[in-house]
Amino acid sequence: MKKILLIILLAAAAIPFQNCSPPPEDEPPIVKDTTKTTVSPINTFKFNGITTYNLKWDSTNMFGSYRPGTDQTTIVVEGYSGTNYGAFNLKFPGNKVGTYKLSAGNIVDAIVTTGQGIKEKRYEWAEGTGRDIIVTVTKYDPVGGRIKGTFSAMLQESGSLITGNISAGAFEVRRDTDEM
């Protein structure tokens, strides 16, 4: 009888350890990424179909402003693509989205500069066959927002007869307060 009682006690003591599996692991905590992704606006142009200038974003040297007195917007962009300096200034009528092409009653202007110092070359519009300037504005926010679009132009080097074909131009700049 002592043996039976001992067997019953051992069995009773072993029952709680039956089906013992490790406790389930806690779900890993959900980590929410609170870092803000900064989008660098695209300010670029291709020169003579060979050299592409992707100008590094600089909010100080990349802006646009509207002048109500002349009903004209001016875009100013300058910066570096690697070690190459590039800049462009664009002017087009009004302060809204649309496509603007140089014509008799439509003042559209483009000036592109490549290089600095003795290597600087400035390209401007000069009358001639195929010398178009086209600016397409795709976004025109209120002051403090953005002005965004594309451009292309056939320009002439200052003091020379050499032309420069500007293609695949794109801009996105901060819209500054209107000028008086």
Summary of the structure (lengths in Angstrom):
residues: 180
radius of gyration: 33.1
end to end distance: 111.2
largest distance: 120.9
contacts: 467
relative contact order: 0.19
helix: 11%
strand: 46%
